[in-house]
């Protein structure tokens, strides 16, 4: 912590900016603990998405999921970027970070009533707790470093004002709730753009890439765990274990392929400007949300196999293949695109789109488990494209 100076009061350090060129900067134990707590919120949101999809409330479920996921993702990302620039790791910093985790737990508990009954009370309460704890961190940063004072105060004031609006959101009529929600989302997204225009915070590109990679890994692992748990339950009810085995193999190949694709290249080389950082951070909303929705898609497929799902085979295939295609295209745009030559980039994009179109096999009469196997085969082909292109060896 060479860039962090100590004060002489109560063991609280001055929150000096970290060195943006610090080598070998990786996630701290506190940051990894933070990720695990937020993964719980992702897991519960994904579980409610599955309940909505398997009961044929697909549209409402997806909209609610995306709304809840925004709260999880935005609070996580704001802490991640702040910690990359101002990680004091004293007792006050830890207490405020743990407070954000407590807010995440409240948010996770609120995912069920929000997605089932449209009651966002707990979601908003947990979210505001997380965001106000971050306001306190920005105020510390403003007091500790004069050159960052203007930027830090813009963050603190902007976040604080939007949180007041979120509290007032509870009084918005249901007919206007989604419109007001979108307006508040835009206000949240505008805060870092406005604040960083006064001066860029000294985030570490390698650290940011490591943090986003860690969270992606945790979300994918949660998807595998949820799928295996669902498969174990389905095994007690199916009579054709060969079909269940086919789904298991396909699901694992798809998850492994998503992991392989994401970690095939290093984005830190081009993550050097404020604009590229904004694109990288904002774009990961779709990558993370798709990874969480993938888990729900696998469970819907298993539910269909045992005869519990209320959706038909084609929609079942769409709910599995759609999130995978979004994930792959998002990773291509945010991570892989600068590393690919044009022919390989074209092959990759075409492959991702073919996975998105694989449910057409169900329209032609193929069973959903066969469609999943087709998607898995295309995923294997995409991994081969990555290996032949050589981008992983250059990373």
Secondary structure, 3 states (H helix, E strand, C coil): CCCCCECCCCCCECCCCCCCCCCCCCCCHHHHHHHHHHHHHHHHHHHHHHHHHHCCCHHHHHHHHHHHHHHHHHHHHHHHHHHHHCCCCCHHHHHHHHHHHHHHHHHHHHHHHHHHHCCCHHHHHHHHHHHHHHHHHHHHHHHHCHHHHHHHHHHHHHHHHHHHHHHHHHHCCHHHHHHHHHHHHHHHHHHHHHHHCCCCCCCCHHHHHHHHHHHHHHHHHHHHHHHHHHHHHHHCCCCCHHHHHHHHHHHHHHHHHHHHHHCCCCHHHCCCCHHHHHHHHHHHHHHHHHHHHHHHHHHHHHHHHCCCCCCCHHHHHHHHHHHHHHHHHHHHHHHHCCCCCHHHHHHHHHHHHHHHHCCHHHHCCCCHHHHHHHHHHHHHHHHHHHHHHCHHHHC
